[in-house]
């Protein structure tokens, strides 16, 4: 394996990881912002009030995004398996 191929594999893996994690980070960001605004308006500073909605929102996002995640992971795996034939050269 040459250095260019190793660098390309590393770059592809990092970009794919960011591609997969971004929807979950977006959901956590939006829910955290809304929860923080509600806590600021109502003057409630209970730590569990920010944790529980994020947990529920991320669980819901996971349920909704499971088909997309399975498709993305299978495409990523297939692309790497097809590239394995050229890695030995």
Order of alpha helices (4+ residues) and beta strands (2+ residues): alpha-alpha
